[in-house]
């Protein structure tokens, strides 16, 4: 038996750093990743899809977002089991109980809206742990697996949240206890645990049967979310009493959120950064957060600004990483001797240079003014 394990679709997600034209493309890409699941399911002859929580970004979505999402799910061609998670819990305002969702829900879409066993077919069950609020006070997964029998039925646990070994706060009541999962697996009551919440693909523990699928499309920078963009293809051998599991993955994500740290101390470093950005593919589907450190002349800082301005127009977003940025700008001797100006203007430039070299509050403004002057005089200002 083969099925697809996915999670954290978070349909309707927005990202504040995206440009106005990039955000609709990003939203469309998140729906396109779901469409791609249909091709993976067909290619691998998957019996169904489980979505381990956070199908939607939140419960208060616009009607067109809900309608488009349901239409995408309709096209997958196999049963799709949705688990409410912390972003879209089954509370009083749940999207899953809204009039629009219930009226337009395709027949192949099944909400795992109660804790415990859901039969897929005779001999195969999903054991669901849906969220009913954003702050559970117990281990929801442990509650549904505690009394499961060992009776030859193949069981797949579908849960959402953080496993206790992955977080420092061990006292959080809602943490999923790995020892409870591994105990249920060891005694043969369950055979695979499909988890959501972590947005990177990840195996947990040593059994090879407890997995986070990660989000099918990137949601955060690669230093935080190193391995997104996948769906897991899970095989369970129902002819073997131990139900051995094989887990493979297929990449379906198209976007990248890249964290880039570079030292820039002269014109050559700026040119290297320019080349690095130029070589990045699929710029309209790539977000770059840059942390730059070093000391530059005003001329080199002007070249850096021109470089960043250019690529900001090409990438989906090019944003500074403030915590990793520490750039000093200091006018070099003779840097403004060849501007071809004299009299009052030359005196004003000398005054700006003096201020830029000082430790006064006006120094940054003076450096910015000198950089703009250089860009204007060589015709590179936007």
C-alpha positions as a printed Julia matrix, in Angstrom:
382×3 Matrix{Float64}:
   0.0    0.0     0.0
   1.33   3.41   -0.98
   0.18   6.9     0.04
   1.44  10.47    0.06
   2.28  12.31    3.27
   2.23  16.09    3.12
   1.5   18.94    5.55
   1.6   22.67    6.17
   0.09  23.79    2.9
  -0.98  27.02    4.66
  -3.01  28.09    1.67
  -3.62  31.82    1.78
  -0.19  32.58    3.28
   1.27  36.03    2.65
   4.82  37.24    3.13
   5.32  40.91    4.01
   8.65  41.2     2.19
   7.23  40.2    -1.2
   6.55  42.91   -3.76
   2.92  43.55   -4.75
   3.34  41.61   -8.0
   5.29  38.75   -6.34
   2.72  37.95   -3.65
   0.02  36.73   -6.11
   2.66  34.58   -7.85
   3.7   33.11   -4.52
   0.07  32.35   -3.58
  -0.46  30.71   -6.97
   2.73  28.67   -6.49
   1.43  27.3    -3.18
  -1.71  26.08   -4.97
   0.42  24.77   -7.87
   2.41  22.67   -5.39
  -0.85  21.0    -4.37
  -1.71  20.39   -8.02
   1.7   18.74   -8.41
   0.71  16.24   -5.74
  -1.8   14.82   -8.21
   0.97  14.04  -10.68
   3.06  12.42   -7.94
   0.07  10.37   -6.79
  -0.57   9.19  -10.35
   3.08   8.44  -11.04
   3.46   6.36   -7.87
  -0.04   4.88   -7.91
  -0.75   6.32   -4.46
  -3.99   5.24   -2.84
  -4.64   8.51   -0.97
  -3.06  11.68    0.46
  -2.84  12.65    4.13
  -2.3   16.31    5.03
  -0.96  16.44    8.57
  -2.31  19.82    9.65
  -2.31  23.49    8.69
  -4.04  23.06    5.36
  -4.98  26.75    5.54
  -3.01  29.72    6.83
  -5.86  30.62    9.18
  -9.61  30.26    9.55
 -10.55  33.73    8.28
  -9.77  33.32    4.6
 -11.43  35.15    1.74
 -14.12  33.05    0.02
 -12.23  32.98   -3.28
  -9.16  31.52   -1.53
 -11.24  28.72   -0.02
 -13.03  28.05   -3.29
  -9.83  27.9    -5.35
  -8.2   25.64   -2.77
 -11.07  23.16   -2.83
 -11.02  23.1    -6.61
  -7.29  22.26   -6.54
  -7.97  19.4    -4.11
 -10.76  18.13   -6.35
  -8.27  17.71   -9.16
  -5.91  15.43   -7.21
  -7.89  12.39   -8.28
  -7.49  10.42   -5.02
  -8.97  10.75   -1.52
  -7.4   13.63    0.43
  -7.56  13.5     4.24
  -7.21  16.9     5.95
  -6.16  17.29    9.58
  -6.97  20.6    11.33
  -3.8   22.02   12.89
  -2.78  25.04   14.93
  -3.3   27.49   12.05
  -6.77  26.17   11.18
  -8.14  24.48   14.31
 -11.68  23.19   14.67
 -12.81  26.09   16.83
 -16.01  28.12   16.59
 -14.74  29.99   13.52
 -13.29  26.96   11.73
 -13.01  27.12    7.97
 -13.92  23.42    7.91
 -17.41  24.08    9.27
 -18.08  27.23    7.25
 -21.02  27.26    4.87
 -18.74  27.73    1.87
 -16.45  24.82    2.74
 -19.27  22.4     3.49
 -21.16  23.38    0.35
 -18.21  23.16   -2.04
 -16.14  20.37   -0.48
 -15.43  17.75   -3.17
 -16.34  14.14   -2.44
 -12.66  13.13   -2.4
 -11.86  15.56    0.44
 -12.36  14.16    3.94
 -11.77  16.21    7.09
 -10.34  14.27   10.03
 -12.63  16.18   12.36
 -12.69  13.86   15.37
  -9.91  12.26   17.36
  -9.29   8.57   16.93
  -9.77   5.98   14.21
 -11.01   6.73   10.69
 -11.36   3.72    8.42
  -9.94   4.14    4.92
 -10.99   0.63    3.94
 -11.18  -2.71    5.77
  -7.8   -3.41    7.31
  -6.5    0.17    6.92
  -7.12   3.02    9.38
  -5.99   6.56    9.97
  -5.62   7.56   13.63
  -6.2   11.31   13.76
  -5.34  13.93   16.38
  -7.05  17.14   15.19
  -6.59  20.47   16.95
  -9.63  22.15   18.48
  -7.8   25.28   19.63
  -4.49  27.02   19.06
  -3.24  26.0    22.51
  -3.94  22.36   23.42
  -3.31  21.45   27.04
  -2.4   17.81   26.41
  -0.44  15.58   24.03
  -3.21  15.06   21.47
  -1.38  12.25   19.68
  -0.7   10.24   22.82
  -4.39  10.38   23.68
  -5.46   8.68   20.43
  -2.81   5.96   20.34
  -2.82   4.94   23.98
  -5.33   2.07   23.79
  -4.97   0.91   20.2
  -5.04  -2.88   19.83
  -2.58  -5.1    17.99
  -5.04  -6.83   15.68
  -3.51  -7.0    12.2
  -4.98  -3.67   11.07
  -2.58  -1.28    9.33
  -2.67   2.07   11.11
  -1.23   5.45   10.16
  -1.15   8.15   12.84
  -1.84  11.67   11.54
  -0.73  14.36   13.99
   0.48  17.93   14.19
   2.86  19.74   16.5
   6.37  19.6    17.91
   7.95  16.34   19.06
   9.48  16.76   22.51
  13.06  15.87   21.51
  13.15  18.74   19.0
  12.43  21.66   21.34
  14.13  22.97   24.5
  10.84  23.7    26.32
  10.09  20.2    27.6
   7.32  21.42   29.91
   4.97  22.48   27.11
   1.8   20.41   27.61
   1.04  19.97   23.91
   4.4   18.41   22.96
   4.18  15.07   21.16
   6.05  12.48   23.22
   8.39  10.45   21.05
   8.51   7.62   23.58
   4.73   7.14   23.26
   5.0    7.0    19.47
   7.88   4.55   19.5
   6.12   2.35   22.05
   3.02   2.12   19.84
   5.2    1.35   16.83
   7.21  -1.27   18.69
   4.18  -3.2    19.83
   2.68  -3.07   16.32
  -0.43  -1.03   17.1
   0.58   1.61   14.54
   2.93   1.41   11.59
   3.69   4.97   10.44
   3.38   8.43   12.0
   2.66  11.32    9.6
   3.41  14.64   11.28
   3.05  18.27   10.37
   4.26  21.55   11.93
   7.96  21.54   11.0
   8.31  22.98    7.51
  11.38  20.95    6.58
  11.47  17.28    5.66
  12.69  15.38    8.72
  12.8   11.88   10.17
  12.4   11.78   13.96
  13.86   9.13   16.23
  15.45   5.89   15.12
  12.54   3.86   13.78
  12.37   5.4    10.28
   8.58   5.5    10.72
   8.09   8.96   12.27
   8.33  11.78    9.74
   7.64  15.42    9.14
   6.99  15.9     5.44
   7.73  19.62    5.54
   5.8   22.2     3.57
   5.43  21.52   -0.17
   6.48  25.11   -0.88
   9.05  27.15    1.04
   7.82  29.42    3.84
  11.04  30.67    5.46
  14.73  31.3     4.8
  17.1   28.38    4.28
  19.01  28.94    7.53
  15.71  28.3     9.37
  13.98  25.92    6.97
  16.74  23.94    5.21
  14.73  21.26    3.38
  11.23  22.33    2.27
   9.42  21.68   -0.99
   8.83  17.91   -0.78
   6.05  15.36   -0.49
   6.77  11.98    1.07
   5.9    8.77   -0.77
   5.28   6.09    1.86
   5.1    2.34    1.19
   3.77  -0.07    3.81
   3.91  -3.78    2.98
   0.53  -5.09    4.12
   1.52  -8.67    3.29
   4.18  -8.6     6.01
   2.9   -8.73    9.62
   5.48  -6.14   10.68
   4.38  -3.73    7.92
   7.89  -2.59    6.91
   7.94   1.03    5.76
   9.85   2.65    2.93
   9.82   6.44    2.74
  10.93   8.32   -0.37
  10.3   11.88   -1.41
   9.46  13.9    -4.49
  10.38  17.56   -4.85
   7.51  19.79   -5.94
   8.42  23.26   -4.59
   9.5   25.96   -7.03
  10.47  28.9    -4.8
  13.61  29.58   -2.72
  14.16  31.89    0.25
  17.94  32.35    0.5
  19.99  33.88    3.33
  23.2   35.34    1.93
  26.04  36.56    4.15
  29.02  38.26    2.5
  31.96  40.43    3.46
  32.38  43.46    1.19
  35.48  45.59    1.69
  36.29  46.9    -1.77
  35.11  47.13   -5.35
  36.2   43.58   -6.11
  33.96  42.24   -3.32
  31.05  44.25   -4.69
  31.7   42.8    -8.15
  31.79  39.28   -6.68
  28.44  39.89   -4.97
  27.02  41.15   -8.26
  28.2   37.98  -10.0
  26.78  35.77   -7.24
  23.37  37.39   -7.54
  23.5   37.3   -11.32
  24.12  33.53  -11.36
  21.12  32.71   -9.17
  18.44  31.09  -11.35
  14.69  31.7   -11.31
  15.02  35.17   -9.8
  11.29  35.87  -10.0
  10.75  32.87   -7.67
  13.66  33.63   -5.34
  13.8   35.79   -2.23
  17.25  36.85   -0.99
  17.93  38.17    2.49
  21.43  39.68    2.53
  23.68  40.3     5.48
  26.68  42.38    4.45
  29.65  43.32    6.61
  32.8   45.31    5.92
  34.16  48.79    5.32
  33.73  50.57    1.99
  34.71  53.85    0.42
  31.87  56.09   -0.66
  32.57  55.11   -4.27
  32.33  51.4    -3.5
  29.22  51.93   -1.38
  27.6   53.73   -4.29
  28.48  50.76   -6.51
  26.97  48.41   -3.92
  23.76  50.44   -3.77
  23.5   50.41   -7.56
  24.0   46.63   -7.55
  21.33  46.05   -4.92
  18.9   48.41   -6.64
  19.26  46.51   -9.89
  18.65  43.07   -8.41
  15.79  44.3    -6.24
  13.93  44.77   -9.52
  14.73  41.24  -10.69
  14.18  39.06   -7.61
  10.82  38.38   -5.98
  12.39  40.22   -3.04
  15.87  41.39   -2.09
  15.86  42.53    1.53
  18.51  43.46    4.09
  19.17  41.11    7.01
  19.56  43.74    9.69
  20.96  41.44   12.39
  23.75  40.28   10.07
  24.53  43.67    8.51
  27.4   45.88    9.68
  28.72  48.16    6.93
  30.98  51.11    7.56
  31.46  53.8     4.93
  34.44  56.15    4.99
  35.53  58.58    2.25
  38.98  57.75    0.88
  41.66  60.39    0.4
  41.23  62.13   -2.96
  37.98  60.3    -3.7
  36.21  63.51   -4.69
  39.08  65.39   -6.34
  38.01  64.67   -9.93
  34.37  65.75   -9.87
  35.09  68.83  -11.99
  33.4   71.27   -9.63
  34.74  74.31   -7.83
  33.81  77.29   -5.73
  30.89  76.92   -3.33
  30.04  73.39   -4.56
  33.59  72.17   -3.92
  33.54  73.67   -0.44
  30.24  71.91    0.24
  31.72  68.6    -0.85
  34.73  69.13    1.44
  32.36  69.82    4.32
  30.41  66.64    3.56
  33.65  64.63    3.49
  34.68  66.03    6.87
  31.27  65.24    8.37
  31.26  61.75    6.84
  34.58  60.97    8.56
  33.3   62.12   11.92
  31.43  60.3    14.68
  28.57  62.78   14.71
  24.9   62.02   14.24
  25.07  63.65   10.81
  27.8   61.3     9.5
  25.43  58.74    7.93
  23.48  61.47    6.13
  26.72  62.95    4.8
  27.88  59.55    3.49
  24.53  59.01    1.8
  24.73  62.44    0.19
  28.24  61.76   -1.11
  27.17  58.38   -2.5
  24.27  59.99   -4.31
  26.59  62.69   -5.66
  28.9   60.04   -7.11
  26.0   58.19   -8.71
  24.65  61.41  -10.23
  27.98  62.45  -11.64
  28.62  59.1   -13.35
  25.03  58.78  -14.57
  24.17  55.64  -12.57
  21.4   57.08  -10.41
  18.01  55.48  -10.93
